[in-house]
Each structure stands twice: as structure tokens, then as C-alpha cells.
Amino acid sequence: IYIYTYMSVIKIVLLGDTSVGKTSFVCKYMKQDIPSTHKSTIGAAMSSKIIDIYNTTTKIQIWDTAGQERYNSLNSLYYRGSNIAIIMYDITNPDSFIKAQNYYNDLIIKAPDNIVIGLVGNKSDIAISEPSRRAIPFSVGKDWADTHNILFAESNVLNDNDAKCVFGTLIEQLPNDVIFSIKKES
């Protein structure tokens, strides 16, 4: 007899340069108000949420890492045991896109082999209201993600569905053996 049990925790790490909107993205997903002003994350902040996936109750932990360069050496600590990594950049800031590529390269070397990775270009609301401020075209982000076989999305924290869609799509890409653990009973 096989009994399917749920995985106790899905660990998600959020990476990106400072001020790309990682904390606001997490707040939106957690259905919290987005603060009008907030301080930069120091080290990392963890949020957790209970979700249902495939009729199974699962806890997710989201590790929102600091984007400042002085904290980059700590990131590999958060990769350990992570099932999903979301790399975020600001579509109005070309340097943040370069740093996103560096985060990807670091993940490939230091993260678990089966980690599911997504690339998110944030602050699309700015590009909609002020098109001249867009520095990274959608096609550039999409092509880069496609080349590396990872999910790509653009988002803005003003849209209630963007964060939910990104997290949901990445969670659905997890292999069944990550979501379910199988116990054999005699």
C-alpha cells in the first residue's frame, strides 16, 4: 500500500538587485498592502503561506533576499533546499537586468540541480504610463529566459494577478516527487 503525503514546505527564494520590487511583489502575493515607502531588506525576510495544490495542503516559504551587493555572499545560504528561484529585474533599469543574469549564473553553480527558475521583469506599470522609461524590451527578457529554458513574465505590483500567476505557474512546474512524498506501508 502506498500513501501519498504532502510535502511540508516548498521553499522559494527571490533574488534581484536592490529596488526592483521584490518585497512589494511578495506583499502582493501574500495579499498584504504594499507599503508606500519601506526600507531595503537586510539579509533576507521570510514569509510563509498555506496553499492547496493538487488537492494537497502545502506550506510555502518565500525568502526575500537583500539586493545590496554587500549581502550577495549570503545568497547561496538561501539557495540550499530551495525548490524555486524567482529572479527579478526592473524593466526601467538596465543594470538590474545584467545583475539578474549574474544571479542566474550563480544559481546554476550553487543551487540544487532540480530548482525551478523564473525571470520576472517588474514595474511594467511605469512602461505603460511612460513608455520612454522602458530600458529592457519585453522581447529581450523573453528571449533571454527562453534561451535558458526558464519561465518569463513581466509584472507590476499594482495588478492583483501578476504575483499570483508567477508563483502559481512556478509551483505547478515542480515535479510531483517534490510536491508529494511517497511512503510505503507494509
Contacts in CASP RR format, 6 or more apart in sequence:
PFRMAT RR
TARGET T0000
AUTHOR 0000-0000-0000
METHOD contacts of the structure
MODEL  1
IYIYTYMSVIKIVLLGDTSVGKTSFVCKYMKQDIPSTHKSTIGAAMSSKI
IDIYNTTTKIQIWDTAGQERYNSLNSLYYRGSNIAIIMYDITNPDSFIKA
QNYYNDLIIKAPDNIVIGLVGNKSDIAISEPSRRAIPFSVGKDWADTHNI
LFAESNVLNDNDAKCVFGTLIEQLPNDVIFSIKKES
1 184 0 8 1.000
1 185 0 8 1.000
1 186 0 8 1.000
2 182 0 8 1.000
2 183 0 8 1.000
2 184 0 8 1.000
2 185 0 8 1.000
3 182 0 8 1.000
3 183 0 8 1.000
3 184 0 8 1.000
3 185 0 8 1.000
4 56 0 8 1.000
4 180 0 8 1.000
4 181 0 8 1.000
4 182 0 8 1.000
5 180 0 8 1.000
5 181 0 8 1.000
5 182 0 8 1.000
5 183 0 8 1.000
6 56 0 8 1.000
6 57 0 8 1.000
6 58 0 8 1.000
6 179 0 8 1.000
6 180 0 8 1.000
6 181 0 8 1.000
7 58 0 8 1.000
7 178 0 8 1.000
7 179 0 8 1.000
7 180 0 8 1.000
7 181 0 8 1.000
8 58 0 8 1.000
8 59 0 8 1.000
9 58 0 8 1.000
9 59 0 8 1.000
9 60 0 8 1.000
9 61 0 8 1.000
10 58 0 8 1.000
10 59 0 8 1.000
10 60 0 8 1.000
10 61 0 8 1.000
10 83 0 8 1.000
10 84 0 8 1.000
10 171 0 8 1.000
10 174 0 8 1.000
10 178 0 8 1.000
10 179 0 8 1.000
11 60 0 8 1.000
11 61 0 8 1.000
11 63 0 8 1.000
11 81 0 8 1.000
11 82 0 8 1.000
11 83 0 8 1.000
11 84 0 8 1.000
12 60 0 8 1.000
12 61 0 8 1.000
12 62 0 8 1.000
12 63 0 8 1.000
12 82 0 8 1.000
12 83 0 8 1.000
12 84 0 8 1.000
12 85 0 8 1.000
12 86 0 8 1.000
12 167 0 8 1.000
12 170 0 8 1.000
13 63 0 8 1.000
13 65 0 8 1.000
13 75 0 8 1.000
13 78 0 8 1.000
13 79 0 8 1.000
13 82 0 8 1.000
13 84 0 8 1.000
13 85 0 8 1.000
13 86 0 8 1.000
14 22 0 8 1.000
14 25 0 8 1.000
14 26 0 8 1.000
14 62 0 8 1.000
14 63 0 8 1.000
14 64 0 8 1.000
14 65 0 8 1.000
14 85 0 8 1.000
14 86 0 8 1.000
14 88 0 8 1.000
15 22 0 8 1.000
15 65 0 8 1.000
15 67 0 8 1.000
15 75 0 8 1.000
15 85 0 8 1.000
15 86 0 8 1.000
15 87 0 8 1.000
15 88 0 8 1.000
15 100 0 8 1.000
15 103 0 8 1.000
15 107 0 8 1.000
16 22 0 8 1.000
16 65 0 8 1.000
16 67 0 8 1.000
16 87 0 8 1.000
16 88 0 8 1.000
16 89 0 8 1.000
16 96 0 8 1.000
16 99 0 8 1.000
16 100 0 8 1.000
16 103 0 8 1.000
17 67 0 8 1.000
17 89 0 8 1.000
17 90 0 8 1.000
17 93 0 8 1.000
17 95 0 8 1.000
17 96 0 8 1.000
17 99 0 8 1.000
17 100 0 8 1.000
18 40 0 8 1.000
18 66 0 8 1.000
18 67 0 8 1.000
18 68 0 8 1.000
19 40 0 8 1.000
19 90 0 8 1.000
19 93 0 8 1.000
20 67 0 8 1.000
20 88 0 8 1.000
20 89 0 8 1.000
20 90 0 8 1.000
20 93 0 8 1.000
20 96 0 8 1.000
20 121 0 8 1.000
20 122 0 8 1.000
20 123 0 8 1.000
21 88 0 8 1.000
21 90 0 8 1.000
21 122 0 8 1.000
21 123 0 8 1.000
21 157 0 8 1.000
22 41 0 8 1.000
22 64 0 8 1.000
22 65 0 8 1.000
22 67 0 8 1.000
22 88 0 8 1.000
23 38 0 8 1.000
23 41 0 8 1.000
23 45 0 8 1.000
23 64 0 8 1.000
24 34 0 8 1.000
24 35 0 8 1.000
24 38 0 8 1.000
24 157 0 8 1.000
25 86 0 8 1.000
25 88 0 8 1.000
25 120 0 8 1.000
25 122 0 8 1.000
25 155 0 8 1.000
25 157 0 8 1.000
25 163 0 8 1.000
25 166 0 8 1.000
26 45 0 8 1.000
26 47 0 8 1.000
26 62 0 8 1.000
26 64 0 8 1.000
26 163 0 8 1.000
27 33 0 8 1.000
27 34 0 8 1.000
27 35 0 8 1.000
27 157 0 8 1.000
28 34 0 8 1.000
28 157 0 8 1.000
28 160 0 8 1.000
28 162 0 8 1.000
28 163 0 8 1.000
29 49 0 8 1.000
29 62 0 8 1.000
29 163 0 8 1.000
29 164 0 8 1.000
29 167 0 8 1.000
30 47 0 8 1.000
30 49 0 8 1.000
30 62 0 8 1.000
34 157 0 8 1.000
40 66 0 8 1.000
40 67 0 8 1.000
40 68 0 8 1.000
41 64 0 8 1.000
41 65 0 8 1.000
41 66 0 8 1.000
41 67 0 8 1.000
42 66 0 8 1.000
42 71 0 8 1.000
43 65 0 8 1.000
43 66 0 8 1.000
43 71 0 8 1.000
43 74 0 8 1.000
44 63 0 8 1.000
44 64 0 8 1.000
44 65 0 8 1.000
44 66 0 8 1.000
44 74 0 8 1.000
44 78 0 8 1.000
45 63 0 8 1.000
45 64 0 8 1.000
46 61 0 8 1.000
46 62 0 8 1.000
46 63 0 8 1.000
46 64 0 8 1.000
47 61 0 8 1.000
47 62 0 8 1.000
47 64 0 8 1.000
48 59 0 8 1.000
48 60 0 8 1.000
48 61 0 8 1.000
48 62 0 8 1.000
49 59 0 8 1.000
49 60 0 8 1.000
49 62 0 8 1.000
50 57 0 8 1.000
50 58 0 8 1.000
50 59 0 8 1.000
50 60 0 8 1.000
51 57 0 8 1.000
51 58 0 8 1.000
51 59 0 8 1.000
51 60 0 8 1.000
51 171 0 8 1.000
52 58 0 8 1.000
53 171 0 8 1.000
53 172 0 8 1.000
53 179 0 8 1.000
54 179 0 8 1.000
54 180 0 8 1.000
56 179 0 8 1.000
56 180 0 8 1.000
58 179 0 8 1.000
60 167 0 8 1.000
60 171 0 8 1.000
63 78 0 8 1.000
63 82 0 8 1.000
65 71 0 8 1.000
65 74 0 8 1.000
65 75 0 8 1.000
65 78 0 8 1.000
66 74 0 8 1.000
75 103 0 8 1.000
75 106 0 8 1.000
76 106 0 8 1.000
76 110 0 8 1.000
79 85 0 8 1.000
79 107 0 8 1.000
79 110 0 8 1.000
79 111 0 8 1.000
79 112 0 8 1.000
79 115 0 8 1.000
80 112 0 8 1.000
81 112 0 8 1.000
82 111 0 8 1.000
82 112 0 8 1.000
82 115 0 8 1.000
83 112 0 8 1.000
83 114 0 8 1.000
83 115 0 8 1.000
83 116 0 8 1.000
83 174 0 8 1.000
83 178 0 8 1.000
84 115 0 8 1.000
84 116 0 8 1.000
84 117 0 8 1.000
84 118 0 8 1.000
84 170 0 8 1.000
84 171 0 8 1.000
84 174 0 8 1.000
85 107 0 8 1.000
85 111 0 8 1.000
85 115 0 8 1.000
85 116 0 8 1.000
85 117 0 8 1.000
85 118 0 8 1.000
86 117 0 8 1.000
86 118 0 8 1.000
86 120 0 8 1.000
86 166 0 8 1.000
86 167 0 8 1.000
86 170 0 8 1.000
87 100 0 8 1.000
87 103 0 8 1.000
87 104 0 8 1.000
87 107 0 8 1.000
87 117 0 8 1.000
87 118 0 8 1.000
87 119 0 8 1.000
87 120 0 8 1.000
88 100 0 8 1.000
88 119 0 8 1.000
88 120 0 8 1.000
88 121 0 8 1.000
88 122 0 8 1.000
89 96 0 8 1.000
89 97 0 8 1.000
89 99 0 8 1.000
89 100 0 8 1.000
89 119 0 8 1.000
89 120 0 8 1.000
89 121 0 8 1.000
89 122 0 8 1.000
89 136 0 8 1.000
90 96 0 8 1.000
90 121 0 8 1.000
90 122 0 8 1.000
90 123 0 8 1.000
91 97 0 8 1.000
91 121 0 8 1.000
91 122 0 8 1.000
91 123 0 8 1.000
91 124 0 8 1.000
91 126 0 8 1.000
91 127 0 8 1.000
91 134 0 8 1.000
91 135 0 8 1.000
91 136 0 8 1.000
91 154 0 8 1.000
92 123 0 8 1.000
92 126 0 8 1.000
92 127 0 8 1.000
92 133 0 8 1.000
92 134 0 8 1.000
92 135 0 8 1.000
92 136 0 8 1.000
93 135 0 8 1.000
94 135 0 8 1.000
94 136 0 8 1.000
97 135 0 8 1.000
97 136 0 8 1.000
97 140 0 8 1.000
97 141 0 8 1.000
100 119 0 8 1.000
101 144 0 8 1.000
104 117 0 8 1.000
104 119 0 8 1.000
104 148 0 8 1.000
104 150 0 8 1.000
107 115 0 8 1.000
107 117 0 8 1.000
114 175 0 8 1.000
114 178 0 8 1.000
116 151 0 8 1.000
116 170 0 8 1.000
116 173 0 8 1.000
116 174 0 8 1.000
117 148 0 8 1.000
117 150 0 8 1.000
117 151 0 8 1.000
118 145 0 8 1.000
118 150 0 8 1.000
118 151 0 8 1.000
118 152 0 8 1.000
118 153 0 8 1.000
118 166 0 8 1.000
118 170 0 8 1.000
119 141 0 8 1.000
119 144 0 8 1.000
119 145 0 8 1.000
119 148 0 8 1.000
119 150 0 8 1.000
119 151 0 8 1.000
119 152 0 8 1.000
119 153 0 8 1.000
120 152 0 8 1.000
120 153 0 8 1.000
120 154 0 8 1.000
120 155 0 8 1.000
120 166 0 8 1.000
121 136 0 8 1.000
121 141 0 8 1.000
121 153 0 8 1.000
121 154 0 8 1.000
121 155 0 8 1.000
122 154 0 8 1.000
122 155 0 8 1.000
122 156 0 8 1.000
122 157 0 8 1.000
123 156 0 8 1.000
124 154 0 8 1.000
124 155 0 8 1.000
124 156 0 8 1.000
125 156 0 8 1.000
125 157 0 8 1.000
125 158 0 8 1.000
125 159 0 8 1.000
126 133 0 8 1.000
126 134 0 8 1.000
126 156 0 8 1.000
127 133 0 8 1.000
127 134 0 8 1.000
128 156 0 8 1.000
138 154 0 8 1.000
141 152 0 8 1.000
142 152 0 8 1.000
144 152 0 8 1.000
145 151 0 8 1.000
145 152 0 8 1.000
146 152 0 8 1.000
151 166 0 8 1.000
151 169 0 8 1.000
151 170 0 8 1.000
151 173 0 8 1.000
153 162 0 8 1.000
153 165 0 8 1.000
153 166 0 8 1.000
153 169 0 8 1.000
155 162 0 8 1.000
155 163 0 8 1.000
155 166 0 8 1.000
156 162 0 8 1.000
157 163 0 8 1.000
END
